[in-house]
């Protein structure tokens, strides 16, 4: 089937994305671009004649309740939304098997292929070269071609907000982080979390345990218990099950105060007494934009070489909370209101908050990063007047990494291999 579709003009900004959901190579520099979103009316001739058949390839099981679960939930939402769209998925695919899975899906008539792991990047690129009439999209990578684009939803802003809460709620001043792999993506998220902690509690430390697996509830449990035994009373994590939240809830049931933050999916149901907040992915926002533009003829098999999505709070692709439309578990609101920080915070509308309490600060920072909580939903604005990675920032060896007033650039964020000053973790290569 030929896809020489009429294309709308795209405005492309030079930006970039590295990192991803797997072990990215170290010491690699890439330059990529970001697409400026535009509204597309579904009026093309192709839209009236052809059905978009999209296949999703997952590295993990749909039931992991983490990375793959979030992608699958998004796929299901978009599939139900459009009658011109037909979707399928293949779960638990290894990188070695991914090319064969793509070949099989293409032979079944699927004309759009989404590969949702960094490890699928090279096989996806090779398949794109073999099948020039098929459109490919790779999640979290940096290699593209005329018929292969890239996309990612970014969490570091939300991790920073979780860190503000952790710094306010800890009693021991010891906060733990269970990390799957210490790739730049995870390091970036831990550092953003630690920056938030430090803003509220300068004496607090964030202790990192790496488990070497994306989905391993046994190792996640062992790491969480080890951190708790060392005095940690607040936990965050990157592992694609709710195990860490469940461990915290178990300690609560025994009369011990251990709090946790959810990861990637709404995890409050696994720890209603301990899950303070978290990060929730809204991949459907990106999938909707991509597939609608394919259907309308804006994205084709001939114009994706410079198309990359790196979406954050202001695009609505991520949400603060451990439950939908609940940025903070109500159980902890009063406690967060009782902790104040010194300093002034200026909102986008010019309002200045003097020595705000942490709960108020959270929503002020959200507004400064483009997400406004209305009380029953979210409003998004194109505003990033605040960024957690604004200097001065020192690493945990005392080196000044970011000058006062400067922000870390995109390339350094996506290749980050050093710890901020309040992190105690394994030695990194940066």
N, C-alpha and C positions, 0 to 999 in steps of 0.2 A: 504494500500500500504506500503511495507516495504522499509526502507531507510538505509539498511546496506551497505553503500557506502564505496569504498576504499578511505582512507584519506591520504593526503600528510602530512608530518611532519610539525608542526607549531612551530615557535620560539616565545615564550611568555615572555614578560617582566612584572615584577611586577609593577603595577602602580595604577590604580583605578579610579572610577568615582562615584560621588554621585550627588546630585542636580537633576534638571530636570524641566520639564514643569508642575509643580503643587506644592502643599504644601508638601514638604518633611518633615519627622519627625525630630525634633531637638534632639541633643545629641546622635546621632547614629554614630558609627564608622564602616566603612566597608573596607575590603581589596579586591581589584579586580585586574585584569590584563589587559594589552594592547597587542593587536596583532601587530606584525611586518608585514607590508604588503609585499606580494610577488606576482610576476607575475605568473598567472596560465594559461596554455595553455588548450584550450577547446578540449581535445582529449580523454576524458574518454568514456568508453562504455556507461555509464549512459547518458552522454550528447547526444549520438546518439539515445538513446532509449526512453528517458523520457522528458516530458515538465515540466518546472518549473511553477507552478501556485501559485502566490504570492498575498496575500490579505493584504490591509493596513487599519488599524482601526484608525480613527481620533477623537480627542476629540472635535474639533471645526468644523465650517462650512468651506468648501473649499474656499468660497469667503471672508474669514476674512482678506485676504491680509497680513497675518502675519505668525504665526507658521504653521498652517494647510495648508495654501496656498503654503508655501515653500516646505513642504513634498509632497504635491500633484503634484506640478510642477516637482519635482525630479522624482516621480513615473512615470509620463507621459513620461519624457525623456527616462528613461530606458526601458519602455514598447515599445517605438518606435524603440529602438536600436537593440533589439534582437528578432528574430523570434521564438526562443525556449522559450520565456517568455510570460505568460499570467497573467494579473493583474486585480484586482478589488479593490474597496474601499468602506468603509462605514463611513460616516461623522456624526458629532455631536452625538457621542456615550458617554453616561455617564459611569463612572466607574462601577456603579451597573449593567448596561446592558452589559458590555463588555464581560463577560464570555458567555452569551447567543449568542452574535454576533459571537464570535469565534467558538462556537459549530455549528452554522448555516453555517459558511464558510467552516469548515472542512467537514461537511456533503455534501457540494457541490463540494468536491474534491480538495480544496486548500491545498497545502502541505507545504507552507511557510506563516507564519503569522507575520506581523509587527504591533506592538502596539506602538503608537507614543505619549504617555503621561506618566508621572511619575505615575499618579493615576492608570494606568493599570498594574502596576508591579505585585502585588500579584495575581490578577485574571489570568494574563499570566502565572505565575509560576504554579498555580494550573492546568490550562489547559495543560501545558507542561507535567505535571505528568500523567494526564489522557490520553494523546495522545502521547505516546513515539515514534511513527513513523512520527510525524509532527515536522517540524523545526519552532521554535519561535524566534523572535528577539524583544527585548524591548528597547525603546528609553529612555535614561536619568536615568535609574535605576541602581541598583547594585546587584540584585539577579539573579543568573543564575543556569542552570542545564545542564545535558549532551546534551539536545536538545533545549536549550534556551541561546542565547547570548545577549549581550547588546551593545549599541552604542550611541554616542553623538558627535555633532559638537560644538566646543567651541569658544566663542566670546570675551573673556576678552582682548585679544591682540588688537582687532579692536576697542573696546570701548576706550582703552587707546589712540589710534591714533585719534579717534574722540575728546577725551578730549584735546589733543594738539591743535586742531583746535578751539575748543570752547574757550579755554583760550586766544587764539590769537585774536578772533573776538569779544568777549564781550566788550561792552562799559561801562556797569554798574557794572561789576565784580560780577554780580549775575547770576548764571546759574541754570536752573531748571531741575528736573528729575521726570517724571511721571512713577511711578512703579506699576505694576500689584499686585504683592505679594512680600513681603520682605523675600523670601526664600534665602538660601545661594547662589544659582545661580544668582539671581538678585542683591543681595548685592555685590557679587564678581564683577559683571559687573559695578555697580555704582562706586565701589571703584577704579576699573581700569580706568574708565572715569575720576574720580576725581584726580587720580595720574597724568594723562595727563594734566588736567587743571592746577594743581599745578606746573608742570614743566615749564610752560610758564607764568603763572600768580599766583605767590605765595599769592597774596592778595585776590584772587577770592574764592568764596564759592559756593558749590553745594547744592541746596535746594531740598529735596526729598518729594514728595507727594505720598502716597500709596492709590490706589483706590479699592483694594480688588477684582479685576476681571481681567481675561486675555482678554476678549473681551467685552468691554463696552464703546462704543464711547461717550456716554453721560457723563459718569464719567471722561473719559479722557479729554473731552473738558472742563469740569468744573475745573479739576485740572490744566490744562494748563492756563486757563484764570485767575485762582487765583494766580498762580505763576507770570504771566505777570503783574497783578495788584500790585504785591509786588516789581516790579522793575526788574524781570528776563527778559533778552533779548536773551537768547539762551536756547533751550529746547532739551532734549533727553528723551527717553522713552522705556518702556517695556509694550506694549499693542498692541494687534494684529489687529489694524486697522490703517490707515494713518491719523487719526483724528488730532493728535498733529501737524503734518506737515501742514495739512489743516488750522488749527487755525493760525499758523505762517504766512501762505500765506495770509489769510484774513487780518491780521494786516498790512502786507506789502502793500496790496491794499488800505489800509486806510492811507498810508504814515508813518507807524510805523515800525521801524526796529526790527523784531523778527526773529531769525534764528532757524533752527531745523536740526536734524539728523534722517535719516530713520532707520527703524528697521526690520530686517529679510528678507524683500523683497525690490526690487528697487522702491523707493517712490518719485523719483524726479518729476514724472508726476503730483503729487499732490501738489507740491510746487517748481516749477522751479526757482523761485526767492529767495527762502529761504532755500532750502534743500542743506546743505553744503556737506554732505557725509553721511555715515551710515554703517550698517553691512548687508551683503547679505549672506544668507545660500546657500550652495551647497550640499544639502543632496544627490544629484545624485552621487557624488563622492563616498560616503560610500555605497549607495545602489548598485551601479555598482560593487564595490569590493566584497560585500557580495554575491550578486546573481551570479556573475561570478564564484565565488569559490564554491557555492552550485552546480551550473551546471557542473563544472569540477570535482566534487567529493571531493574537499578539505574540505569543511564544510559539516558535516553530522548530523544526529540525535543522534550521539554518541560521539561527540568531542567538544562541545561548552561550556563546563563548565567554562573554563578559557579564553574565547574569549570576549574581550571588545574593542570597538573603542573609543578613545578620540582624535579626530582629530582637528587640528587648521590651522593656516596660511600655514605652510610648507607642509601640505598634500593637500592644495587646497580646503578644505571643507568650507572655509569662504572667503569672499571678502570684501575689503574696498571700500565703495562707496554708493551712493544712486541711481546709474544707473550702469548697467553692463559695465565693461571695462572703467570706469570713476571714478578713486579713489577720485577725488575732483571735485566738480562743478566748471567749468572754471570761473564762475563769481567771485569766491573768491580767485583765485590763486594769483593775484597781492597783495591783502591785506595780505595774509599769507606770501608772500615773504617780505613784509615790516616790519614784526615783527621778531626780532632776540632774541636768548637766549644766555646767557653766559656759556661758557664751551666747551670742546672738545668732539667730538663724533668719535669713531674709527669704520670704516666699516669692514666687514669680510675680505676684500681684503687688509687691512692694511692702507687704506687712512684715514687721520685724518681731520675731518671738524672742523674748529675753529669758535666758535660763529656763528653757522649756523642759517639761517632764518628758520621759522617754516615749510614752504613748503618743503625745502630741508631736514629738520630733519625728517619729516614724512616718506619720502622714504628711508632715512638712517635706521630708526627704522624698517621699513618693511623688508629691506634686513637682518637686524640683527635677525629677527624672521622667516626667511625662505621664504619670498615672494618678488620677484624682479619684479618691473614694467618695462617693456621693451619699453613702449610708445604706444603700441597697444595690449598688452596682458600681461599675467603673466608667470613668470618662477619660479619654486619652487626648493629650495635647503634644504638639511637636516642641517639646521643651526638655533640654538636658542642661540646666544651669548648674547642676551639681553632679559630680562623679566621685565615687569612693576613692578612686586611684588618683587623687590630687595631692601633690606634695605640700610639706615635706614628708617623705616616706623613707624610713630606714629599714634595712634588712636585719635579720636576727644576729648578724655579726658586727653590727654597728656601722655599716657602710650606707652612706646617703645614696639612695637609688633614684629618688625623684625630687627635684628641686622645689622649693616653696612656690606654690601657685601654679606649678606645671602639672599637666595630666599625662599619665602614661599613654603612649601611642598605641595604636591598634596592633602593630607588629609585635611589640614587646608583650602586650597582653596575651597574644596568642602563641607566644613562645616562652612564657614565664616559667623559670626554673630556679626561683629563690623564694625564701620565706620572709614575710614582714617581721618586724621586731618582736612581736609577742607570740610567735609560733615556736613550739618545740616539736620538731619532726625529724624524719630521716634526712640525711645529707642529700642535697640535690646537685645537679650538674651545672647550675648557673652561677 
